[in-house]
Amino acid sequence: MKSTIGIMIPKILLPKKSVNLRKWAVVACDQFTSQPDYWKEVADYTRGSHSSFNLIFPEVYLNKGNDDELIKKINENMKKYLDDNIFEEREGIIYVERTLKNGRIRKGLVLALDLEKYDYNKGSTSLIRATEGTIIDRLPPRIKIRKDALIELPHIMVLVDDPQKKTIEELGNSVSEMEVAYDSELMLDGGSIKGYWLSENQQEKVIINLMRLADKDLFKEKYSLEEERPVLLFAMGDGNHSLATAKAIWEDNKKAGLSMDDPSRYALVELVNLYDDSLEFEPIHRVLFGVKGNIIEEFKNYCSSKQIDFSYQTISSVDEILGELKKSKSDNQRIGFLKDGELGVISVSSPESQLAVGSLQKFLDGFVDAKKCDKLDYVHGEEAVQKLVQEVEGNCGFLLPRMSKNELFKTVIIDGALPRKTFSMGHAEDKRYYLEARKIK
C-alpha cells in the first residue's frame, strides 16, 4: 500500500539525549551562500560539539579549491559519529512543529519518499515532481558529496495539496498523547522545534489520507482538468537539487546491480501542507557581482529583440519598489532594480513568461553566459540584496514580486516546472534545520 503512493516508513537516527540539540541542528546548507560571516558564526558556536555542521557541506564553501578535502572530512565524521554510537535508531514517522522566528508554527511529517516515483527531468509526470527547473550542472558536486556518505540529513521539504488539512494538521490535536522525539531551541534566529513519534494507528491514517489525495478521479475534479492527467501528489518545496542528487545516485546504484530494497532507493524528507497557516511563498531575488556595462540597456535591447515592451523608471526608496512589485501581473510584470545608489522599477508588458522571474531569468542566463558579470547569486530577503549591492561598486540586484502559492500545483500540472529559483518557503532562517538522519549504506 505504501509503495503505491511513494512513501516508506524509515528508520530514523536521532542524536542521543546527551547531545545538545541547539548545537546539533544547523540550517540548510544552501542558505546564506553569499554571507560567510553567518557560517563562521555557526562554526564558532558548534566547535568541539557533536553537530550536524560537521556532516554537511555549506555551499558558501563550494568550489573554493578544497572540496575533496572537505568531503573526505565529512565522511570521516559520519563514520566517527556512528562508531561513537551518538545516535538512537527507530523506525517510524515523526510529526514536527517548528516555531518560526515570527512566532508562527509550521507543521510537517518526517518520512521517506521512494525515488522510483520521482523524475526531475523537464516534462516529468511522476507522482513526485519538481516545481522548478532542475539545473543539471549543479548535480555533479552534490553527487560527489553524497556518493560515499554513510548517512543522509534532509533539508528537503515536499508539499502536499490538502486544503482540508487532514493529513498533517489534525495530528496537532493529539500531541498530548504522543511520545516526544525531540524538543529544542534552534540557533541563530531559527526559532524552536518539537517532534513527536506517530503511533501505528496515526501512521495508517496518514497513509489513508495520502491515498485519498492521490485518487485519480478526485485529482481530476480538484484541479478542474478537462482530461485525465498523471497524479501529482508530492511537489518539491525546498531542496529539489538534493532530491535530484539522491535520485541520480539511486539510478547509478540500480545499474550497478544493487537490490531494489537498498536504502539509497529512498530519501528522507519533511512533508508540509501547501495550506499550512505559516507557509508563505517568498520571492528569491537575484544579485549580480562585478557587472560589466549598462545592464538596464542590455535588458531593454533583449526585450526589444523579443518584441516585449520594456520601460524603466527611477524610484526614491526600496519601500516604493516593494509597493510597485505588488502591482505586478502576468501581462504587466514589475521588477525592482538596485545598483550603485540607483533605485528603479522595470516594467515588462506582453512577456513570453507568465511570471516576472521567468522574464528576468531568460535575460540573465544570456547575460551570464556572455560573461558580462563575475557571478550570479540567488538571495533571500530585500535587506540581504541591499547589503550585497552596497558592499562593492558594480554589484546590482533585482527584486522580484511574490508568487501566489495557491496556483502552484495546477500550474505545474498543466505547464510543467516553473523557472528555477522562483519562490522560497519563507526566509533563510525559516528553512529546515538538519536534525534527523538516516543510514543510506
C-alpha positions as CSV (number, residue, x, y, z in Angstrom):
1,M,0.0,0.0,0.0
2,K,2.8,2.5,0.9
3,S,4.7,1.8,-2.3
4,T,1.8,2.8,-4.5
5,I,1.9,6.4,-3.1
6,G,5.7,6.6,-3.0
7,I,6.4,6.6,0.8
8,M,8.4,4.4,3.1
9,I,8.4,4.4,6.9
10,P,12.1,5.0,7.6
11,K,14.5,4.0,10.3
12,I,15.4,7.4,11.7
13,L,18.6,8.3,13.5
14,L,18.3,10.9,16.3
15,P,21.1,12.2,18.5
16,K,21.0,10.7,22.0
17,K,19.8,12.8,24.9
18,S,23.4,13.7,25.8
19,V,23.8,15.7,22.6
20,N,23.0,19.5,22.8
21,L,20.3,19.8,20.0
22,R,20.8,23.6,19.8
23,K,24.3,23.0,18.7
24,W,23.4,19.8,16.7
25,A,20.8,21.4,14.4
26,V,22.1,23.6,11.6
27,V,20.2,25.4,8.9
28,A,20.1,24.0,5.3
29,C,23.5,24.1,3.5
30,D,22.1,26.1,0.5
31,Q,21.3,29.2,2.6
32,F,23.4,32.3,3.2
33,T,25.6,31.4,0.2
34,S,26.9,34.9,-0.1
35,Q,27.2,35.5,3.7
36,P,30.3,33.7,5.0
37,D,30.0,35.5,8.3
38,Y,26.9,33.5,9.1
39,W,28.7,30.2,8.6
40,K,31.7,31.4,10.6
41,E,29.3,32.1,13.5
42,V,27.9,28.6,13.1
43,A,31.4,27.1,13.1
44,D,32.4,29.1,16.2
45,Y,29.2,28.2,18.1
46,T,29.5,24.4,17.4
47,R,33.2,24.0,17.7
48,G,34.1,21.0,19.9
49,S,30.5,19.7,20.0
50,H,28.6,17.0,18.2
51,S,26.9,18.9,15.4
52,S,25.3,18.3,12.0
53,F,27.6,21.2,10.9
54,N,30.4,18.5,10.8
55,L,28.3,16.3,8.5
56,I,27.3,18.8,5.8
57,F,28.9,20.9,3.1
58,P,27.7,24.5,3.3
59,E,27.5,25.8,-0.3
60,V,29.3,29.0,0.7
61,Y,32.5,26.9,0.8
62,L,31.8,25.0,-2.5
63,N,34.3,25.3,-5.3
64,K,37.0,27.0,-3.2
65,G,39.7,24.6,-4.2
66,N,39.4,22.2,-1.3
67,D,36.2,20.3,-2.0
68,D,37.7,16.8,-1.9
69,E,39.4,17.5,1.4
70,L,36.1,18.7,3.0
71,I,34.1,15.8,1.6
72,K,36.7,13.4,3.0
73,K,36.4,15.0,6.4
74,I,32.6,14.9,6.3
75,N,32.7,11.1,5.5
76,E,35.2,10.6,8.3
77,N,32.9,12.5,10.7
78,M,29.9,10.4,9.7
79,K,31.8,7.2,10.4
80,K,33.1,8.5,13.7
81,Y,29.6,9.6,14.9
82,L,28.3,6.1,14.0
83,D,31.2,4.4,15.7
84,D,30.9,6.6,18.8
85,N,27.2,5.5,19.0
86,I,25.8,9.0,19.4
87,F,22.6,8.1,17.6
88,E,19.5,6.2,18.6
89,E,17.7,4.5,15.6
90,R,14.0,3.9,15.5
91,E,11.5,3.1,12.8
92,G,8.6,5.5,12.4
93,I,7.2,8.8,11.2
94,I,7.8,12.0,13.1
95,Y,5.2,14.8,13.4
96,V,7.1,18.1,13.6
97,E,6.0,21.5,14.9
98,R,8.5,24.2,14.0
99,T,8.0,27.6,15.7
100,L,9.5,30.2,13.3
101,K,11.1,33.5,14.2
102,N,7.8,35.3,13.6
103,G,6.0,33.0,16.1
104,R,4.1,31.0,13.5
105,I,4.1,27.2,13.7
106,R,4.9,25.1,10.6
107,K,3.7,21.5,10.9
108,G,5.2,18.6,9.0
109,L,5.9,14.9,8.8
110,V,9.3,13.3,8.5
111,L,9.2,10.2,6.4
112,A,11.0,8.7,3.3
113,L,10.0,9.1,-0.3
114,D,10.5,6.4,-3.0
115,L,12.9,7.8,-5.7
116,E,11.3,5.3,-8.2
117,K,8.3,7.7,-8.1
118,Y,10.3,10.8,-8.8
119,D,11.6,12.3,-12.1
120,Y,13.2,15.7,-12.1
121,N,13.6,16.0,-15.9
122,K,11.7,18.5,-17.9
123,G,8.2,17.4,-18.8
124,S,8.0,14.9,-15.9
125,T,4.6,13.5,-15.0
126,S,5.8,11.4,-12.0
127,L,4.0,11.2,-8.7
128,I,6.8,13.2,-7.0
129,R,7.6,16.2,-9.2
130,A,10.0,19.2,-9.3
131,T,8.2,22.5,-9.2
132,E,11.1,24.4,-10.6
133,G,13.6,23.7,-13.3
134,T,16.4,21.4,-12.2
135,I,19.9,22.7,-13.1
136,I,21.7,19.6,-14.2
137,D,25.1,21.3,-13.9
138,R,24.5,21.7,-10.2
139,L,24.3,18.0,-9.6
140,P,27.9,16.7,-10.0
141,P,29.4,18.4,-6.9
142,R,26.3,17.3,-4.8
143,I,26.6,13.7,-6.2
144,K,30.3,13.8,-5.2
145,I,29.3,14.8,-1.6
146,R,26.5,12.1,-1.2
147,K,28.1,9.3,-3.2
148,D,30.2,7.8,-0.3
149,A,28.2,9.3,2.6
150,L,27.0,6.8,5.2
151,I,24.0,8.8,6.3
152,E,21.8,11.5,4.9
153,L,20.4,14.5,6.8
154,P,17.5,16.1,5.0
155,H,16.8,19.8,4.4
156,I,14.2,18.7,1.8
157,M,10.6,20.0,2.2
158,V,8.0,18.5,0.0
159,L,4.5,19.9,-0.4
160,V,1.1,18.1,-0.4
161,D,-2.0,20.0,-1.6
162,D,-4.5,19.3,1.2
163,P,-6.9,22.2,1.7
164,Q,-9.0,20.2,4.2
165,K,-5.8,19.9,6.4
166,K,-6.5,16.3,7.3
167,T,-3.1,14.6,6.6
168,I,-0.8,16.7,8.8
169,E,-2.6,19.5,10.8
170,E,-5.1,17.2,12.5
171,L,-2.3,15.4,14.2
172,G,-1.6,18.6,16.2
173,N,-4.8,17.8,18.2
174,S,-3.2,14.7,19.7
175,V,0.3,15.8,20.7
176,S,-0.5,15.4,24.4
177,E,-0.9,11.6,23.7
178,M,2.3,11.3,21.6
179,E,5.8,10.4,22.6
180,V,8.2,13.3,22.3
181,A,11.1,12.6,19.9
182,Y,12.9,15.9,20.5
183,D,12.3,19.4,21.8
184,S,14.8,22.2,21.3
185,E,15.6,25.9,20.6
186,L,17.4,26.5,17.3
187,M,20.5,28.6,16.8
188,L,20.7,32.0,15.0
189,D,17.0,33.1,14.8
190,G,15.8,29.6,13.8
191,G,13.0,29.6,16.4
192,S,12.4,26.2,18.0
193,I,11.3,22.7,17.1
194,K,9.4,19.8,18.6
195,G,9.0,16.3,17.2
196,Y,6.6,13.5,18.1
197,W,6.6,9.9,17.2
198,L,3.3,8.8,15.5
199,S,1.6,5.6,16.7
200,E,0.9,2.8,14.2
201,N,-2.8,3.9,14.0
202,Q,-1.7,7.5,13.3
203,Q,0.7,6.3,10.6
204,E,-2.1,4.3,8.9
205,K,-4.4,7.4,9.0
206,V,-1.6,9.4,7.3
207,I,-1.3,6.8,4.6
208,I,-5.1,6.7,4.1
209,N,-5.2,10.5,3.7
210,L,-2.4,10.5,1.2
211,M,-4.1,7.8,-0.8
212,R,-7.2,10.0,-0.8
213,L,-5.2,12.9,-2.2
214,A,-3.8,10.5,-4.9
215,D,-7.2,9.3,-6.1
216,K,-7.4,9.8,-9.9
217,D,-11.0,10.9,-10.0
218,L,-10.7,13.3,-7.1
219,F,-7.5,14.7,-8.6
220,K,-9.2,15.4,-11.9
221,E,-12.1,17.1,-10.2
222,K,-9.9,19.1,-7.7
223,Y,-8.0,20.8,-10.5
224,S,-10.9,21.1,-13.0
225,L,-8.9,19.1,-15.6
226,E,-10.6,18.6,-18.9
227,E,-8.7,15.3,-19.5
228,E,-7.1,12.8,-17.2
229,R,-3.5,13.6,-16.3
230,P,-1.0,11.7,-14.2
231,V,-1.4,12.4,-10.5
232,L,0.9,14.9,-8.8
233,L,0.9,14.0,-5.1
234,F,4.2,15.4,-3.9
235,A,5.5,18.7,-5.2
236,M,9.0,19.9,-4.3
237,G,9.1,22.9,-2.0
238,D,12.8,23.2,-0.9
239,G,15.8,21.0,-1.7
240,N,14.9,19.8,-5.2
241,H,18.6,19.5,-6.2
242,S,19.3,17.4,-3.1
243,L,16.5,15.1,-4.0
244,A,17.7,15.1,-7.6
245,T,21.1,14.1,-6.4
246,A,19.7,11.2,-4.4
247,K,17.8,10.1,-7.5
248,A,20.9,10.2,-9.7
249,I,22.8,8.1,-7.2
250,W,20.0,5.6,-6.9
251,E,19.9,5.2,-10.7
252,D,23.6,4.6,-10.7
253,N,23.2,2.0,-7.9
254,K,20.5,0.2,-9.9
255,K,22.7,0.0,-12.9
256,A,25.5,-1.4,-10.6
257,G,23.1,-4.2,-9.6
258,L,22.1,-3.1,-6.1
259,S,18.9,-4.6,-4.6
260,M,15.6,-2.7,-5.2
261,D,15.4,-2.7,-1.3
262,D,18.7,-0.8,-1.0
263,P,18.4,2.2,1.4
264,S,19.6,4.5,-1.4
265,R,16.3,4.0,-3.2
266,Y,14.7,6.3,-0.6
267,A,15.3,9.8,0.6
268,L,14.3,11.3,4.0
269,V,12.1,14.4,3.7
270,E,9.6,16.6,5.5
271,L,6.1,16.8,4.1
272,V,4.4,20.1,4.6
273,N,0.9,21.1,3.5
274,L,0.7,23.9,0.9
275,Y,-2.1,25.3,3.0
276,D,-0.2,25.3,6.3
277,D,-1.0,28.6,8.0
278,S,2.6,29.5,8.5
279,L,3.7,28.9,4.9
280,E,4.4,32.0,2.9
281,F,6.0,32.0,-0.6
282,E,8.8,34.5,-0.6
283,P,10.4,35.6,-3.8
284,I,14.1,34.7,-4.5
285,H,15.9,37.8,-5.7
286,R,18.9,38.0,-8.0
287,V,22.3,39.6,-7.2
288,L,25.0,40.0,-9.9
289,F,28.6,40.6,-8.9
290,G,31.0,42.6,-11.0
291,V,28.6,43.8,-13.7
292,K,30.2,45.0,-16.8
293,G,28.4,47.6,-18.9
294,N,24.9,49.0,-18.7
295,I,22.7,46.1,-17.6
296,I,19.4,48.1,-17.9
297,E,20.2,49.0,-21.5
298,E,21.1,45.3,-22.2
299,F,17.8,44.2,-20.7
300,K,15.9,46.7,-22.8
301,N,17.7,45.5,-26.0
302,Y,16.9,41.9,-25.1
303,C,13.2,42.7,-24.7
304,S,13.2,44.7,-28.0
305,S,14.6,41.6,-29.8
306,K,11.7,39.5,-28.4
307,Q,9.0,42.1,-29.2
308,I,8.5,42.6,-25.5
309,D,7.5,46.1,-24.2
310,F,10.1,47.4,-21.7
311,S,10.1,50.6,-19.6
312,Y,12.2,51.8,-16.7
313,Q,11.6,54.5,-14.0
314,T,13.8,55.6,-11.1
315,I,12.4,55.2,-7.6
316,S,13.2,57.1,-4.4
317,S,13.2,54.1,-1.9
318,V,13.1,50.4,-1.6
319,D,9.7,50.6,0.1
320,E,8.4,52.3,-3.0
321,I,9.9,49.5,-5.1
322,L,8.1,46.9,-3.0
323,G,4.9,48.8,-3.4
324,E,5.3,48.7,-7.2
325,L,6.0,44.9,-7.1
326,K,2.6,44.3,-5.6
327,K,1.1,45.6,-8.8
328,S,2.9,43.0,-10.9
329,K,0.6,40.9,-13.2
330,S,1.2,38.1,-15.7
331,D,0.8,40.5,-18.6
332,N,2.4,43.6,-17.0
333,Q,5.3,42.5,-14.8
334,R,7.4,44.6,-12.5
335,I,11.0,44.0,-11.3
336,G,12.9,46.2,-8.8
337,F,16.5,47.2,-9.6
338,L,19.4,48.4,-7.3
339,K,22.9,49.4,-8.4
340,D,25.4,51.9,-7.1
341,G,22.9,54.0,-5.2
342,E,20.3,53.9,-8.1
343,L,16.9,52.5,-7.4
344,G,14.3,51.7,-10.1
345,V,11.4,49.6,-11.3
346,I,11.4,47.8,-14.7
347,S,8.0,47.1,-16.3
348,V,7.7,44.3,-18.9
349,S,4.5,44.0,-20.9
350,S,3.4,41.2,-23.3
351,P,6.1,38.9,-22.0
352,E,6.9,35.4,-23.1
353,S,6.8,34.1,-19.5
354,Q,3.8,34.1,-17.1
355,L,5.9,35.2,-14.2
356,A,8.3,38.1,-13.8
357,V,11.0,35.7,-12.6
358,G,10.8,33.9,-15.9
359,S,11.1,37.0,-18.0
360,L,14.1,38.1,-15.9
361,Q,15.9,34.8,-15.8
362,K,15.8,34.3,-19.6
363,F,17.7,37.6,-20.0
364,L,20.1,36.8,-17.1
365,D,21.0,33.4,-18.5
366,G,22.3,35.0,-21.7
367,F,24.0,37.9,-19.7
368,V,25.9,35.4,-17.5
369,D,26.8,33.1,-20.4
370,A,28.3,36.2,-22.2
371,K,30.5,36.7,-19.1
372,K,29.2,40.2,-18.6
373,C,29.4,39.7,-14.8
374,D,31.6,37.7,-12.4
375,K,28.8,35.8,-10.7
376,L,25.0,35.5,-10.3
377,D,23.6,34.5,-6.9
378,Y,20.0,33.8,-5.7
379,V,19.3,35.7,-2.5
380,H,16.5,35.6,0.1
381,G,15.3,38.9,1.6
382,E,15.4,42.5,0.3
383,E,17.8,43.6,3.1
384,A,20.4,41.0,2.1
385,V,20.1,42.2,-1.5
386,Q,20.7,45.8,-0.4
387,K,23.7,44.9,1.7
388,L,25.3,42.9,-1.1
389,V,24.8,45.6,-3.7
390,Q,26.1,48.3,-1.4
391,E,29.3,46.3,-0.5
392,V,31.0,46.6,-3.8
393,E,30.6,49.1,-6.7
394,G,29.5,47.3,-9.8
395,N,27.2,44.8,-8.0
396,C,23.5,45.0,-8.8
397,G,20.3,43.5,-7.5
398,F,16.9,42.6,-9.0
399,L,13.9,42.4,-6.6
400,L,11.1,40.1,-7.7
401,P,7.4,40.0,-6.8
402,R,5.8,37.3,-4.6
403,M,4.0,34.4,-6.3
404,S,0.7,33.1,-5.0
405,K,1.1,29.6,-3.5
406,N,-2.5,28.6,-4.3
407,E,-1.6,28.3,-8.0
408,L,1.4,26.1,-7.6
409,F,0.1,22.6,-8.1
410,K,-2.2,23.4,-11.0
411,T,0.5,25.4,-12.8
412,V,3.0,22.5,-12.5
413,I,0.3,20.0,-13.6
414,I,-0.6,22.0,-16.7
415,D,2.5,24.0,-17.6
416,G,5.3,21.9,-16.1
417,A,8.1,23.1,-13.8
418,L,8.4,26.9,-13.1
419,P,11.6,28.8,-13.8
420,R,14.3,27.9,-11.4
421,K,14.5,29.7,-8.1
422,T,11.0,31.1,-8.5
423,F,10.0,31.0,-4.8
424,S,11.2,30.2,-1.4
425,M,9.1,28.9,1.5
426,G,9.9,31.6,4.0
427,H,13.2,33.5,4.8
428,A,16.6,31.8,5.0
429,E,16.4,31.2,8.8
430,D,12.9,29.6,8.3
431,K,14.4,26.8,6.3
432,R,14.7,23.3,7.5
433,Y,17.4,22.6,10.1
434,Y,19.3,19.3,10.0
435,L,18.1,17.2,12.9
436,E,17.0,13.7,11.8
437,A,19.3,11.4,9.9
438,R,19.1,8.0,8.1
439,K,21.6,5.4,7.1
440,I,21.9,5.2,3.3
441,K,24.5,2.5,3.1
